[in-house]
């Protein structure tokens, strides 16, 4: 089968005429064709790949026959009018079964091809008779006209079917669109080119408490539908109504307003939309979609207020901390001098009258001296804590091994007196830290390990560090009395003491250590050491 034939058959089947009943108009055309030709019989033939289908006939009962037997199939694809006064004398037709008597005794035969505007021949309008006849030019012309009428009826039938399908599709799309508009929780509002409302969807009707009213003038929309600026008080001017802005400017994005219908809580909405136009540019109006952001804006206001409160609290805390640090420094210095004087007079009394004092007086003087020493220690701790938080953190490349060595030199007497053994790992890193604060940190941690040693075993203390991701984990591990698991967080609180009755410390040292570590961007924690004791672990940023 050639390509042209495939296209012809496709065009034929597109009309959906074969095996379908002919309508009254087609039957009437065929009757008129017989009358124009002055013959008793006529037919409308459609020819597919295998057969000739007589869609409607007049003067005889039609039917299907093989395409090979068809007289019309011989020349219909040429597109020309065929006219044979006596087919029995025509060499092309004389052997055809419609001529020989096998199917009929056709003598006169004429056919006008049915050719589409695209050039595809679908069949013929055929008139014939068992007697020879002649046609004049007027008759031929009218038969050709009737063939064009048949094609027009075919096309109208096809177009009606197409239109019905398009209408069904349009109705389905409209039904789907309506369902979407009525289902979504976004309000959709439209207007005509003059700004009169033309449509509210379900959400729009619910939010406004009214349906779209096209009789409301644009300048009255704000009052009618209770539209306000975001303060919820000022009526929304007409030139700020999102729908009218879209109509005027072509588009609107992120416009906010309050809808406050009577008897309903106010609704904060954000609207965006565009002007609408036909494909030819004719204005059709405008449409906007509005999202309810009431909860979001309330949450945003709450967050903004919380941030403002937090900022105020932080500022107050900073001011308070500064004042407390200044107070600690002033009070510590103010207390240190009188205590030094009192301690000096106690020493003078002891030197001058010590041998002459009774045991009770010597006991009282010893208690006073120890209390002064403890007070002086607390003052030193407070000063150290204040400096750790107030003095600038001056970072520089620092060898932690050297800092540990300097710390052991500072603690040489107390380490020796305790018989403690302190081991410093040889591979401590060089880090970007404040050397003074690091020395103070290690001094506190090693001093605590010495102070809280176990009475039943020699004190062993180890300082080491290991890299971990982008930081270093530094540990000071001892085999001392340890810290109960329930106390390991609390020991870093100011003035916290694991055993307050032991009066071994002031509860300031570990708080100072935490402050130093946090100023370097690290974290500190207390853990149980293997075999008993405590590990204080803290992180420092890597080199």
Secondary structure, DSSP 8 states (H G I E B T S, - for coil): --HHHHHHHHHHHHTT-TTS---HHHHHHHHHHHHHHT-SEEEEEEE-SSEEEEEEEESS---EEEGGG-SHHHHGGG-S-EEES-GGG-TTTTTSHHHHSSS----EEEEEEEE-TTS-EEEEEEEEESS-----HHHHHHHHHHHHHHHHHHHHHHHHHHHHHHHHHHHHHHHHHHHHHHHSSSEEEEE-TTS-EEEE-HHHHHHHSS---TTS-GGGHHHHTTEE-TTSSSB--GGG-HHHHHHHHSEEEEEEEEE--TTS--EEEEEEEEEEE-TT--EEEEEEEEEE-HHHHHHHHHHHHHHHHHHHHHHHHHHHHHHHHHHHHHHHHHHHHHHHHHHHHHHHHHHHHGGGS-HHHHHHHHHHHHHHHHHHHHHHHHHHHHHHHHS----EEEEHHHHHHHHHHHTHHHHHHHT-EEEE-TT--EEEE-HHHHHHHHHHHHHHHHHT--TTS--EEEEEEEEETTEEEEEEEE-SS---GGGTTGGGSTT--TTGGG----S-HHHHHHHHHHHTT--EEEEE-TTSSEEEEEEEE--
